[in-house]
Amino acid sequence: MNLDNLSARILAVGDTHQTELPLRWGDSDALNHLNNTLYFRLMEEARMQILYGAGFELPSDTGAILAHASCDFLRPLTYPANVRVTHTVTRIGRSSAEFELLLEKTGDTAGPYARGRNVLVWMDYVANVSAPWPPEVLARLGAMFGPAA
């Protein structure tokens, strides 16, 4: 990975990243509620925007895998809407990083519609084992996230 265009800042606990994604009409059930599986799709799309934005390419011999995903459904999202997905770094370990995710309807200040948790693990795909986060990977991710407020 080329570090020439990266700042010296690396990913840190408290850093945040936000992505806005539109809901699609066909993602709703008969009650016009977003299907529960689509909350995970919104989280996935936001995560992939982070990883691709940081310059990760697939396939590769190393990379991040999703080791855990969970979601608490707080209020039903309904079409039409744009959803803001916020990732906040809550922990960085030797080979894993944990994120809290908030899904909020753009323009609605009443609070989140869902709260999730993701754990990413840096993997050596060839050996099929976790590996320490390379400093250049943490720098690329740090460039995608804003510092804690």
N, C-alpha and C positions, 0 to 999 in steps of 0.2 A: 504494500500500500504506500502510496506517495503522500508524504506529510507536508509538502511544500506549501499548500494553500490552507493548512489548518492552523488554528490558533493553538497556543500552548495549553489552553484550558482542556481538562478532561471531564468526563461525566462524573457528577457528584450527587450525593443524597440531597433531595429537595429540588433538583432541576426539573423543569416541566417542558412538555411539548404539547401543542394543540393542533388539531386537524378538524376542519369542518367537512362533513359529508352529508349529501342529500339523502333523504328517505325516498324510496320508490313506492309508488302506489301498490304494485304487486307484492310488496313485502308484508302487507297487512293481512290480518285474519278477517273473519266476517264481522267482528265488532270494531273494525278499523284500528286495532291495536297491532303494533309491530310484533311479528312472530318472535318468540323468545330466542330462537336460534340466530336471528338476525342481529341481536345485540352482540353476539360473539363475532359475527361477520364485520360489524362496524369496528370492533376492537382490533380485529385482524387487519382490516384495511389501513387503519391508523398506524398499527405496528409496522406493516410493510412499507408505508410511506416513509417512516423513520429509517428503516433498514436500507431501502433502496436510495433514499436521499443521502444516507451516509456513505453510499458507494459500494455496498455489498452486492456481489454478483453470484448468481446461481447458475450452474452448479460450481462448487468449490470443494477443496479438501477440508476446510474448516468453516465454521459459521455458528450462528446462534440458532438454537431450537427452542420451541415453546415447551417448557416442562410442566407448567401449571396454568390453568385459566379458570377463573370463577367469576360469577356475576350475581349480585343481589339486585333484583328487580324492584325498584322503589315506586315508580309510577309508570303507567303505560304511555309509550310514545305513539303518536298518531300522525298520519299523513294529512296534509303536507307539512314538512318541517326540514330544517337542516339541523344536524346533530353535531355538537362540538365534543370531540373526544380528547380528554386531557390525560396524558401520562405524567405521573409524578414518580420520580425515583425514590423508593423508600429504603433500599438496601443494596449495597454492592459487595459481593463476596469474591472469593478467589476466582470462581468460574461461573458464578450466577449473579443475576441482578433481578431485583423485585420492583414492581411498579404497581401503584394504585392507579386505577382508571376511573374517570368520571365521565358519564354521558349526560350532556345537558342539551336542552332544546335552545337553539340560538334565539335570543330575544326574550327568553323566559327567565326571570330572575328568582323564581320560586324554589330553586334548588335542583339537584340532580335527579334524573330519571332512573339512573342505574349506577351502581358502583361495582367495579371489578378489581381483580387482582391477577397479574401475570408474573410468571417467573421465566426469565430467559437464561439458558445455559450455553456457554461457549463450548463447542464440541470439535474434536478431531474426528471428522466423519470416517476417515480411513480406518483408524484404530477403534472407533466407536466408543470413545471415552471422553469425559469432560476434560477441559484444558484451561489453564489460567487465561484471564482476559489479556490479550496483547495490549500494550500501552497505546499503540496506534489505533486500535479499535475503540478504546475508551475515548481517545481524542476525536475520532470521527463522530462518535455518538455525542460527545460533549459539544461539538459544533452544531448538532441538530437540536439540542435542548437549550432552553434559556435557564440562566442561573436562578436559584431560589430567591424569592423576593424578600 
